[in-house]
C-alpha cells in the first residue's frame, strides 16, 4: 500500500510539472505506460483527470478521451475504443487540434483493418497521411506508415507493404523506438508465417522479442512468446513450443493481461495432442473452454452494463427536460399557439414537397442501381468469354475438375487453357489471380489473359517461364500509357503438360504447384518465383522447372483465395497446412469425387463467414 501511495504521489507530481511544458508529451508519456502495463496507463489517465478538474483545458480533455480509447483498444474492446475516439474528435475538430485528429482517425483505420473492412481503412489512411505530412511530425508519420504496413500485409500487397515497412523501420531505428520495432518485426513474423515460411517467421519473432525486452513491453512479449511457440510447433520442435507457450501464460498472469490466454491454452492443448500426451491436452482444453466461456460472459455483461448506463442517462435527461417544460409552459403556450397557427400550413406544404423529392430521388437511385447491376452482369458474360470452354478442354484432358467461385459477380481470378496444335498430347493450363476482385480485378484479368494468348499465338512461346517473362512485358506495356502509376498484375501457376512423354514444365509467380504421387500418396510442392507478373522492385527472369510425372499422378494448380478463407467457427484462415491435409485425403478418390471433397471442404470451413476472395482450384489426373 505504501509503495502504491508513494507511486501515485510521484506520478501526479510528474504530470502536474509536465503540464507547463509541451502538452503533446501527454500522449508520449501515456504511450510509454501503455506499452509496459495497462493498469499503470489507466492510473496515468486518472491522474490527468485530477488535473482537468482544476483546469479548463480542452486539449487535456481531448487527450484523456484519446488515452481511454487506446486502453480500450489494447483490451480488445473496439466498440468502447471507437466511442472514446469520437468524443476526442468532437473536441479536437472544434479546436483544430490537428495531430490529435490524425491520431484518432489512425486508430479508427486500425480497427477497420482488424475487422477486415479494408475499403474504409484505406479511405481513412489515404486522407490522414497527407494531413500528417503537413504537420512535419515524423513520429506521427511513422505511426501511420505502420498502419499502412499492416493494411498492405493483410490485403496481400507485398510491394507496398515493403515500401512502407522500410520507411517506418528507418524512423524507429533512428529514434530507438523499441516498441515500434517490436510491432513491425511481429508483423513480419506473421507475414512469413502466412506464407508457410516458418524459419523466417521464427527469426522475425525473435527480433521482435529482443526489442520488446529492451522496452520492457510485457504486453507485446505475451503475444510474441505465443507466436514463437506456434513457430516451434510448425518446425516440429514440440518441447520448445510448450516452453514458449507456457512462458506466455505465466507472463499473462504476472501482468494481469488475460485476453490472450484462450489462444495460449488452445495452442498448448493442440501441441500436447500432437505429442500424444492426451492427459495434458485434455487439461489445457478444459482451461481454454472455461476461460473462453468466462470471457464471453464478461463481454455480455459489459454490453448490458453499457446499454443500461446509456438508458439511465437518457432517462435522467428526459426527466430534467420535462421539469423545465412544466416551469415554462404557461409563458410559452401563447407563443407556441401563435407559431403553430402561423407555420402549420407552411410545414404541411413543405412536407408534401419534400416527400415528392424523396420519392423522385428513390426512383432515380433504384434506376441507377439497376443500370449498374445490369452493366456488371453484362461484364460477367464478357469475362466468361476469356475462360476456356469445357467442350474444348475435354478433347485433350480426360480427368480433371475446376472449382471456380468468384467473390462478386465478376472476378480477378481466372483459369486459362491452350492446346498446342503441333502436338495434341501437349497443352498449357494455368490458375491465375489478378490484383483485386470484382470489377477492377475482372478488368485486369482480361488484360492478363489477352497477354497469355499473344505469347503463344503471336510469339510462339511454349515454355512457362518464357511465357511469364513475355506476359510481364506485355502487361507493363498496356499500363504504361496511363497518367497514374499502375502496378496491377497477377500471381499465376502455369504448367505445360506432355501426357505422351510424362513430362511437366512449370513456372509460378507467387503461386505454387502440388503433385499428389500415385505410387506412395506423397504430396510434392514446387515453389514459385517470389514476384508477380507485374512491376516489381528487383525483377528476375521466371524459372521453368522440368518435372517427371507418372500415370495416375494428380496435379493441382490454385490461387490463394481457398487458403485465405476465414471460418472454422473461429474466424481464422484455413491456411496451407489444412489444405495439405484435405488434398492428402483425396489419394484414393477418382477426380469427380475429389472435386466434391474440395468443394464441400471449402463450404464446411466457411460456414456463415463472408467469402473473402475469388477461388480458382484446378485438379488434373494423368
C-alpha positions in Angstrom: 0.0 0.0 0.0 2.8 2.4 0.9 4.6 1.8 -2.4 1.4 2.3 -4.3 0.7 5.6 -2.4 4.2 6.9 -3.0 4.0 5.9 -6.7 0.7 7.8 -7.1 2.1 10.9 -5.4 5.1 10.9 -7.7 3.0 10.3 -10.8 0.6 13.2 -10.1 3.6 15.4 -9.4 5.2 14.4 -12.6 2.1 15.0 -14.6 1.5 18.4 -12.9 5.0 19.6 -13.5 4.9 18.5 -17.2 1.7 20.4 -17.7 3.5 23.7 -18.2 5.8 22.3 -20.8 4.6 20.6 -24.1 1.1 19.2 -23.9 1.9 16.8 -26.7 4.1 15.0 -24.2 1.0 13.7 -22.5 0.4 11.2 -25.4 4.1 10.1 -25.4 4.2 9.6 -21.6 0.9 7.7 -21.7 2.1 5.5 -24.6 5.2 4.5 -22.6 3.0 3.3 -19.7 0.6 1.6 -22.1 3.4 -0.5 -23.7 4.5 -1.7 -20.2 1.4 -2.1 -18.1 -2.2 -1.3 -18.8 -3.0 -0.7 -15.2 -0.3 1.9 -14.9 -1.6 3.5 -18.1 -5.1 3.6 -16.5 -3.7 5.2 -13.4 -1.9 7.8 -15.5 -5.3 8.8 -17.1 -6.8 9.1 -13.6 -4.0 11.5 -12.7 -4.7 13.6 -15.8 -8.4 13.7 -14.8 -7.4 15.2 -11.4 -5.6 18.0 -13.2 -8.5 18.5 -15.6 -10.9 19.1 -12.6 -8.7 22.1 -11.6 -8.1 23.4 -15.1 -10.5 24.1 -18.0 -8.2 22.8 -20.8 -9.8 21.4 -24.0 -6.6 19.8 -25.2 -6.2 17.9 -21.9 -9.9 16.8 -22.1 -9.4 15.5 -25.7 -6.1 13.8 -24.7 -7.8 12.0 -21.8 -10.5 10.7 -24.2 -7.8 9.6 -26.6 -5.9 7.8 -23.8 -9.1 6.0 -22.8 -9.6 4.9 -26.4 -6.1 3.4 -26.6 -6.6 1.5 -23.4 -9.9 0.0 -24.6 -8.2 -0.8 -28.0 -5.4 -2.7 -26.2 -8.0 -4.6 -24.3 -9.8 -5.6 -27.5 -12.9 -3.6 -26.6 -13.2 -1.9 -30.1 -16.7 -0.6 -29.6 -15.6 1.3 -26.4 -12.5 2.5 -28.2 -14.5 4.0 -31.0 -16.8 5.7 -28.6 -13.8 7.4 -26.9 -12.2 8.3 -30.2 -15.4 10.1 -31.3 -15.5 12.0 -28.1 -11.9 13.1 -28.7 -12.7 14.1 -32.3 -15.6 16.3 -31.2 -13.3 18.4 -29.0 -10.3 18.2 -31.3 -12.1 19.3 -34.5 -13.8 22.1 -32.7 -10.4 23.4 -31.5 -8.3 22.4 -34.5 -6.0 20.0 -32.6 -4.7 18.7 -35.9 -2.3 16.0 -34.6 -4.9 14.6 -32.2 -7.4 14.5 -35.0 -5.0 12.5 -37.2 -4.2 10.1 -34.3 -7.9 9.5 -33.8 -8.5 8.6 -37.4 -5.4 6.4 -37.4 -6.9 4.4 -34.5 -10.3 4.1 -36.4 -8.4 2.9 -39.5 -6.6 0.3 -37.4 -9.9 -1.0 -36.0 -11.2 -1.3 -39.6 -8.1 -3.3 -40.6 -8.7 -5.7 -37.6 -12.3 -6.1 -38.7 -11.2 -6.6 -42.3 -13.1 -3.6 -43.6 -10.2 -2.7 -45.9 -12.1 -0.3 -48.1 -12.9 2.1 -45.2 -9.4 1.6 -43.7 -7.7 2.6 -46.9 -10.0 5.6 -47.4 -9.1 7.0 -44.0 -5.3 6.2 -44.3 -5.1 7.9 -47.7 -6.6 11.1 -46.2 -4.6 11.3 -43.0 -1.2 10.6 -44.4 -1.4 13.8 -46.5 -2.5 15.7 -43.4 0.3 14.2 -41.3 2.9 15.2 -43.9 1.9 18.8 -43.5 2.5 18.6 -39.7 6.1 17.5 -40.3 5.8 15.3 -37.2 8.0 12.3 -38.2 6.7 10.2 -35.3 3.1 10.7 -36.3 4.0 9.8 -39.9 5.8 6.7 -38.7 2.6 5.6 -36.8 0.5 6.0 -39.9 3.1 4.2 -42.1 2.9 1.3 -39.6 -0.9 1.2 -40.1 -0.2 1.1 -43.9 2.2 -1.8 -43.3 -0.5 -3.8 -41.5 -3.1 -2.9 -44.2 -0.9 -3.9 -47.2 0.2 -7.2 -45.4 -3.5 -8.1 -44.7 -4.6 -7.4 -48.3 -1.6 -9.3 -49.7 0.2 -6.3 -51.3 3.8 -7.3 -50.7 5.3 -4.4 -52.8 3.6 -1.6 -50.9 4.0 -3.3 -47.6 7.8 -3.4 -48.1 7.8 0.3 -49.2 6.1 1.5 -46.0 8.0 -1.1 -43.9 11.4 0.4 -45.0 10.5 4.0 -44.2 8.9 3.0 -40.9 11.8 0.8 -39.8 14.2 3.7 -40.6 12.3 6.1 -38.3 12.0 3.5 -35.5 15.7 2.6 -35.7 16.8 6.3 -35.8 14.7 7.2 -32.8 15.4 3.9 -30.9 11.6 3.3 -30.8 11.9 -0.3 -29.5 8.1 -0.6 -29.1 7.6 0.3 -32.8 10.4 -2.1 -33.9 8.8 -4.9 -31.9 5.4 -4.3 -33.6 7.0 -4.2 -37.0 9.0 -7.4 -36.6 5.9 -9.1 -35.2 4.0 -8.1 -38.4 6.9 -9.5 -40.5 6.7 -12.7 -38.5 3.0 -13.1 -39.3 3.7 -12.3 -42.9 6.2 -15.1 -43.3 4.0 -17.4 -41.2 1.1 -16.9 -43.5 3.3 -18.0 -46.4 4.4 -21.2 -44.5 8.0 -19.8 -44.2 8.3 -20.8 -40.6 12.1 -20.5 -40.3 12.0 -16.8 -41.4 8.8 -16.3 -39.3 10.7 -17.6 -36.2 13.6 -15.3 -36.8 11.4 -12.2 -37.1 9.5 -13.1 -33.9 12.9 -13.5 -32.1 13.9 -10.0 -33.2 10.5 -8.7 -32.0 11.2 -10.4 -28.7 14.6 -8.6 -28.4 13.1 -5.1 -28.9 10.1 -5.8 -26.7 12.5 -6.9 -23.9 14.6 -3.7 -24.4 11.5 -1.6 -23.9 10.2 -3.8 -21.0 7.0 -4.2 -23.1 5.3 -7.1 -21.3 2.1 -6.8 -23.2 3.9 -7.4 -26.5 6.1 -10.2 -25.1 3.0 -12.2 -24.2 1.9 -12.3 -27.8 5.4 -12.8 -29.1 6.1 -15.8 -26.9 2.8 -17.3 -28.1 3.9 -16.8 -31.7 7.4 -18.2 -31.2 5.7 -21.2 -29.6 3.5 -21.8 -32.6 6.5 -21.4 -35.0 8.4 -24.1 -33.0 5.3 -26.3 -33.3 5.3 -25.9 -37.1 9.0 -26.7 -37.1 8.2 -29.9 -35.2 10.1 -28.8 -32.1 7.2 -29.6 -29.6 9.2 -29.2 -26.4 10.3 -25.7 -27.3 6.8 -24.9 -28.4 5.5 -25.9 -25.0 8.2 -23.8 -23.2 7.3 -20.6 -25.0 3.5 -21.1 -24.8 3.8 -21.7 -21.1 6.1 -18.6 -20.8 3.4 -16.5 -22.5 0.8 -17.8 -20.0 3.0 -17.1 -17.0 3.6 -13.6 -18.1 -0.1 -13.0 -18.8 -0.9 -13.8 -15.2 2.0 -11.8 -13.9 1.0 -8.5 -15.6 -2.8 -9.1 -15.5 -3.4 -9.3 -19.2 -5.6 -12.2 -19.8 -7.2 -11.6 -23.3 -4.6 -13.9 -24.9 -5.0 -16.8 -22.5 -7.7 -18.6 -24.5 -5.4 -18.7 -27.5 -2.4 -19.9 -25.3 -4.4 -22.7 -23.8 -5.9 -23.8 -27.1 -2.4 -23.9 -28.7 -0.9 -25.8 -25.8 -3.7 -28.4 -25.9 -3.1 -28.9 -29.6 0.7 -29.3 -29.1 0.2 -31.9 -26.3 -2.3 -33.7 -28.5 0.3 -33.8 -31.3 2.8 -35.1 -28.8 0.3 -37.9 -27.9 0.1 -36.6 -24.3 -3.7 -36.7 -24.2 -4.0 -36.2 -20.5 -2.4 -32.7 -20.6 -4.1 -32.0 -23.9 -7.5 -32.5 -22.2 -6.4 -30.4 -19.2 -5.5 -27.4 -21.3 -8.5 -27.8 -23.5 -10.7 -27.6 -20.4 -8.9 -24.4 -19.3 -9.4 -23.0 -22.7 -13.1 -23.8 -22.7 -13.6 -22.5 -19.2 -11.8 -19.2 -19.8 -13.3 -18.7 -23.2 -16.8 -19.1 -21.8 -15.8 -16.7 -18.9 -14.6 -14.0 -21.2 -17.7 -14.3 -23.4 -19.8 -13.9 -20.3 -17.8 -10.8 -19.3 -18.3 -9.3 -22.7 -22.0 -9.8 -22.5 -22.1 -8.2 -19.0 -20.1 -5.3 -20.4 -22.5 -4.7 -23.2 -25.6 -5.0 -20.9 -24.0 -2.6 -18.4 -23.2 -0.1 -21.2 -26.8 -0.2 -22.5 -28.2 0.3 -19.0 -25.9 3.2 -18.4 -27.0 4.9 -21.6 -30.6 4.2 -20.8 -30.3 5.7 -17.3 -28.5 8.7 -18.7 -31.2 9.3 -21.3 -33.9 8.8 -18.7 -32.5 11.4 -16.3 -32.1 13.9 -19.2 -35.7 13.3 -20.1 -36.9 13.9 -16.6 -34.9 17.2 -16.4 -36.3 18.3 -19.7 -39.8 17.5 -18.6 -39.4 19.7 -15.4 -38.1 22.6 -17.5 -41.1 22.4 -19.9 -43.5 22.4 -17.0 -42.0 25.5 -15.5 -42.1 27.4 -18.7 -45.4 26.0 -20.1 -47.6 28.9 -19.1 -45.4 31.6 -20.7 -44.6 29.6 -23.8 -48.2 28.3 -24.5 -49.4 31.6 -26.1 -46.2 32.0 -28.2 -46.4 28.4 -29.3 -50.0 28.6 -30.3 -49.3 31.6 -32.5 -46.3 29.9 -34.1 -48.2 26.7 -34.7 -51.1 28.6 -36.4 -48.7 30.6 -38.5 -46.4 27.8 -39.7 -48.6 24.7 -39.7 -49.8 25.3 -43.2 -46.3 26.1 -44.5 -44.9 23.0 -42.8 -47.6 20.8 -44.4 -46.8 22.2 -47.8 -43.1 21.8 -47.2 -43.5 18.2 -46.1 -45.5 17.3 -49.2 -42.9 18.9 -51.4 -40.1 17.0 -49.7 -42.0 13.8 -49.9 -42.2 14.2 -53.7 -38.5 15.0 -53.9 -37.6 11.9 -51.8 -39.9 9.6 -53.9 -38.3 11.1 -57.1 -34.8 10.5 -55.8 -35.7 7.0 -54.7 -36.9 6.1 -58.2 -33.7 7.7 -59.7 -31.4 5.7 -57.3 -33.2 2.5 -58.0 -32.9 3.1 -61.7 -29.2 3.8 -61.5 -28.6 0.8 -59.3 -30.4 -1.4 -61.8 -28.3 0.1 -64.6 -25.1 -0.5 -62.7 -26.1 -4.1 -61.8 -27.1 -4.8 -65.4 -23.7 -3.4 -66.6 -21.8 -5.6 -64.2 -23.9 -8.6 -65.1 -23.1 -8.0 -68.8 -19.5 -7.7 -67.9 -19.7 -11.2 -66.4 -20.6 -12.5 -69.9 -17.6 -10.7 -71.4 -15.3 -12.1 -68.8 -16.7 -15.6 -69.2 -15.7 -15.3 -72.9 -12.0 -15.4 -71.9 -12.5 -18.6 -69.9 -11.8 -21.9 -71.9 -14.9 -23.9 -72.8 -15.3 -27.3 -71.2 -16.1 -28.8 -74.6 -12.7 -27.6 -75.9 -10.8 -28.8 -72.8 -12.5 -32.3 -72.8 -10.8 -33.0 -76.2 -7.4 -33.0 -74.5 -7.9 -33.8 -70.8 -9.9 -36.8 -69.7 -9.8 -36.5 -65.9 -9.9 -33.0 -64.4 -12.0 -30.6 -62.3 -12.1 -26.9 -61.9 -13.6 -25.3 -58.7 -14.2 -21.7 -59.7 -16.1 -19.4 -57.4 -15.9 -15.6 -57.9 -16.4 -13.5 -54.7 -18.6 -11.0 -56.7 -20.4 -11.1 -60.0 -17.1 -10.8 -61.8 -13.7 -11.9 -60.7 -10.0 -11.2 -60.6 -9.2 -15.0 -60.7 -9.4 -16.8 -64.0 -8.2 -20.2 -65.5 -6.5 -20.5 -68.9 -6.0 -23.3 -71.3 -4.2 -23.7 -74.7 -3.7 -26.8 -76.7 -0.6 -26.9 -78.9 -1.5 -27.6 -82.5 2.0 -29.0 -83.2 1.4 -31.9 -80.7 -2.1 -32.9 -79.5 -0.7 -34.6 -76.4 0.7 -31.2 -75.1 -1.4 -28.5 -73.5 -0.9 -25.4 -71.3 -3.1 -24.8 -68.3 -3.0 -22.1 -65.6 -4.7 -20.8 -62.5 -4.3 -17.0 -62.2 -5.1 -14.4 -59.5 -5.2 -10.8 -60.7 -4.9 -7.8 -58.4 -8.2 -7.2 -56.6 -11.5 -8.8 -57.2 -14.9 -7.5 -58.5 -14.9 -5.1 -61.5 -11.2 -3.9 -61.1 -9.9 -7.4 -60.8 -12.0 -8.5 -63.8 -10.6 -5.7 -66.0 -7.0 -6.7 -65.1 -7.9 -10.4 -65.8 -8.9 -9.5 -69.4 -5.6 -7.7 -69.9 -3.6 -10.7 -68.5 -5.5 -13.4 -70.3 -5.0 -11.5 -73.6 -1.3 -11.2 -72.9 -1.0 -15.0 -72.3 -2.8 -15.7 -75.6 -0.5 -13.3 -77.5 2.6 -15.1 -76.0 1.5 -18.4 -77.5 -0.3 -17.3 -80.7 1.8 -14.3 -81.8 5.2 -15.0 -80.3 5.1 -18.8 -80.5 6.2 -19.4 -76.9 5.5 -22.7 -75.1 7.9 -22.8 -72.1 6.1 -21.5 -69.0 9.0 -19.3 -67.7 9.4 -17.6 -71.1 5.6 -17.1 -71.3 5.6 -15.3 -67.9 8.5 -13.1 -68.8 6.8 -12.0 -72.0 3.4 -11.7 -70.3 5.0 -9.3 -67.7 6.4 -7.2 -70.6 3.0 -7.0 -72.4 1.1 -6.2 -69.2 3.6 -3.4 -68.3 3.2 -2.0 -71.9 -0.5 -2.0 -71.6 -0.4 0.1 -68.3 2.5 2.4 -69.1 0.3 4.8 -71.1 -1.8 5.7 -68.0 -1.2 9.0 -66.4 -1.3 7.3 -63.0 1.2 4.7 -62.0 -0.4 1.3 -62.2 1.2 -1.7 -60.6 -1.6 -4.2 -61.2 -0.8 -7.7 -62.5 -1.3 -11.2 -61.4 0.0 -14.3 -59.5 -0.1 -17.4 -61.6 0.7 -21.1 -61.6 1.3 -22.2 -65.3 2.1 -25.7 -66.5 2.9 -27.3 -69.9 1.8 -30.9 -69.6 3.2 -33.5 -72.1 0.9 -36.5 -71.5 2.6 -38.8 -74.0 6.2 -38.4 -72.6 5.0 -37.9 -69.0 6.8 -34.6 -68.6 5.6 -31.4 -67.0 7.2 -28.0 -67.4 6.1 -25.4 -64.8 6.7 -21.8 -63.7 4.9 -19.9 -61.0 4.6 -16.2 -59.9 3.8 -16.3 -56.1 1.6 -19.4 -56.7 2.9 -23.0 -56.1 2.3 -26.3 -57.9 1.3 -29.5 -56.0 1.6 -33.1 -57.3 0.0 -36.0 -55.4 2.1 -39.0 -56.3 0.2 -42.2 -57.1 2.9 -44.6 -56.0 3.2 -43.5 -52.4 0.5 -40.9 -51.9 3.2 -38.3 -51.2 2.4 -34.7 -51.8 5.1 -32.8 -53.6 5.2 -28.9 -53.5 7.1 -26.9 -56.1 8.0 -23.3 -55.0 7.3 -20.3 -57.3 9.4 -17.2 -58.0 8.6 -14.7 -55.3 7.4 -12.0 -57.7 4.2 -11.1 -59.5 3.6 -10.8 -63.2 3.7 -7.0 -62.8 6.0 -4.2 -61.9 8.4 -5.2 -59.1 11.4 -3.7 -57.3 14.1 -6.3 -58.3 12.6 -8.4 -61.2 14.3 -11.6 -62.3 13.5 -14.0 -65.2 11.0 -16.6 -64.3 12.3 -20.2 -63.8 10.9 -23.1 -65.8 11.1 -26.4 -63.7 11.1 -29.7 -65.6 9.3 -32.4 -63.6 8.9 -36.1 -64.3 5.3 -37.4 -63.8 3.7 -40.8 -63.7 0.3 -42.3 -64.7 -2.4 -41.6 -62.0 -0.4 -38.7 -60.5 -2.7 -35.7 -59.8 -1.6 -32.2 -60.5 -3.1 -29.2 -58.5 -2.9 -25.5 -59.5 -4.7 -22.9 -57.3 -4.9 -19.3 -56.3 -4.7 -18.1 -52.7 -8.4 -17.5 -52.2 -9.0 -21.0 -50.9 -6.3 -20.9 -48.1 -7.1 -17.3 -47.1 -10.8 -18.1 -46.4 -11.8 -17.4 -42.8 -14.1 -19.8 -41.0 -13.8 -22.9 -38.9 -16.1 -21.4 -36.3 -13.4 -19.0 -35.0 -12.9 -16.7 -38.0 -9.3 -18.0 -38.7 -7.8 -18.5 -42.1 -7.9 -22.1 -43.5 -4.1 -21.9 -44.3 -2.0 -24.2 -46.4 -1.5 -26.8 -43.6 -5.2 -27.6 -43.6 -5.4 -27.6 -47.4 -2.5 -30.2 -47.5 -4.5 -32.5 -45.2 -7.5 -32.1 -47.4 -5.5 -32.9 -50.6 -3.8 -35.9 -49.0 -7.2 -37.3 -48.2 -8.0 -37.3 -51.9 -5.5 -40.1 -52.8 -7.9 -42.9 -53.1 -10.7 -40.9 -54.9 -11.5 -40.5 -58.5 -11.3 -37.0 -60.0 -15.0 -36.2 -59.6 -15.1 -37.3 -56.0 -12.0 -35.1 -55.4 -14.0 -32.2 -56.9 -16.8 -32.8 -54.4 -14.5 -33.1 -51.4 -12.6 -29.9 -52.3 -15.9 -28.0 -52.8 -17.6 -29.4 -49.7 -14.5 -28.8 -47.5 -14.4 -25.2 -48.5 -18.1 -24.5 -47.6 -17.8 -26.6 -44.4 -14.9 -24.4 -43.3 -16.5 -21.1 -44.4 -19.9 -21.8 -42.7 -21.6 -18.4 -42.3 -18.5 -16.3 -42.9 -18.4 -13.9 -45.9 -16.2 -15.1 -48.8 -13.0 -13.1 -48.7 -11.6 -13.6 -52.2 -12.1 -15.3 -55.5 -11.5 -19.1 -55.7 -9.8 -21.0 -58.5 -8.7 -24.6 -57.9 -7.7 -27.0 -60.7 -7.1 -30.7 -60.4 -5.8 -32.9 -63.3 -5.2 -36.6 -63.1 -2.7 -38.0 -65.5 
